Amino acid sequence: MLHIIGQYDCKADAKGRVTLPVSLKSQLLPILEKGFVIKRSVFQNCLELYPKEAYDELMEKILKKNRFSRSYDTFLRNFLAGTQPLQIEEHGRMQIPKSLVAFAGLKKEVVLSAVIDRIEIWDKEMYEEVLEQGQNNYADLAEDIFSDDD
């Protein structure tokens, strides 16, 4: 499994095109030809860029759930809303679909934040606000998440 590292400040043009920094592109080189999937985040107003293989693993988990329930139907519809395949061009440029640019409120300044197996795409101002809000309980969250480790 690929573990992506880093936080990168980038620029988006008026058409939603973002060029990946060289250090990020070099991490993605082994999987560039397999493609990516871009989607809305579940918990935040940002986008998630998954390598196609990581997205397929996530879909396999979802397919194992009970598909014959209204909850599943509603979840799946919202989870997949706006989801699209995405290719990164040879020069490291990606085209973010307009509907997803609008969902995430992306302006000129964007942040690409690696989150282990995916990349979050944020409007820079929103990203800074979310980080600031999270600082208040970051230590408590770390304690809760790691307190069960043996």
N, C-alpha and C positions, 0 to 999 in steps of 0.2 A: 504494500500500500504506500502511496506517495504521501509524504508529509510536507506540506508547503509552508514556507517560513517567510515572514516579513510584513511590513506595513509600508505602503508606497503612496506618495502624493503624486497625482497625475492631473492632466487636463483633459476635459471632454470638449469636443467641438460642437457646433450647433446641431449637427446631425447625430450626435450620440456616439461618436467614434472616440475610442480611447486607445492610446498606444501603451503597451506594457513596458515597464522599465526592463532593461537588459537583465538585471539580476533575477527578476521574476520569470522572464521568458526563458532563461537558461534552466530554471528549475522545472519548467513545463515541457522542455524539449522532448523528453522521452515519450510524452503522451500527446503531443500536438496533433499528429495525424489522426488520432482516435476521436478527436473533437471534444466538445464541451456542451453542457446544458446550462442555460441561465434561467433563473426563476425568482419569484418573489420570496422574501424571507417570511417565515411563519411568525416570528416574534417582533421583528423590527421593520421599519420602513427603509429597508435596504434590499439589495439584490444578492443572490448567491450564484456563484459560478462554479459548477461541479465538473470535474473531469468526467467524461461519459461513463467510464467504468465505475466510478464512485456513485454516480447517479443511478446506474443500473443496480448496484448493490442495495441502495436505498429503496428502489422500486420493488425488489424481491422481498424485502422486509414488509413493505406495505401490502403486497399481494397475498401474504400469508395471513392477513387479518380477515375477519368476517366481512365479506363483500356484500352480504345480504342484510344490511342494516341502513337505516336512514342516516345515522351518525357517520358511517363510513362514506356514504354517498356525498354528504355535505362536506366532510373533511376533504375527500379526494377532489371535489370540484374546486374548492378554495386552494388546496395545496398545489394543484396543477394550473391554476389560472395564470395565464401569461407565459407559461413555460415554453421555451423554444430551444432548438439546437443552435449552437453557435460555433463558428470556426474562427480561429485566430489566424490572421494572414501571415504570410512568410516574414513580413517585417515587424510582426508583433502587434498589429492593430486589430481591434475587435469593434464590431458595430453592435451597439446595444439597441434593441428594438425601442421605438418611440413610446409604446405603452408602458414599458418597464422603466424608461427614463422618467416618465411622468409619475409612476407609482413611487419611485424612490426619491423624487424631487431633486434629481441630479441637475446641477448647474455646471459651471465651468470647472470648478475645483472639486475633484473627487479623490477618495481614498480607496485603495485596494488593500484589504486587510486579510492576510492568510489566516484561516481557521482550520488548521490541520489538513483536512482533505478537501477543502473548498476555499473559495475566495469571496469575501463579502465586498460589495461595491456600494460605497456610501457617498452622499453629498458631504463634502468636508465639514461644513458647518454643523450638520446633523450629527456626524460622527463624533466631533469634539463635544457636543452637548451630551450625547449618550455616555461617552467615557467619563465626563465630569459627574453625571448623575450616578454612575456605577461606583465611583470612588468612595461614596459614603458608606457602602456596605460590602466593599470588595474583600476586606479582611474576614468578615463574617462568612461570606460565601466560600472563600478558600477553606476556612475551617470546616464548614459543613460538608463540602465536597470531599475533602481529604481525611476527614475524621474517621472514616470506616476502613481506611487502609490498614493492612496488617503490618 
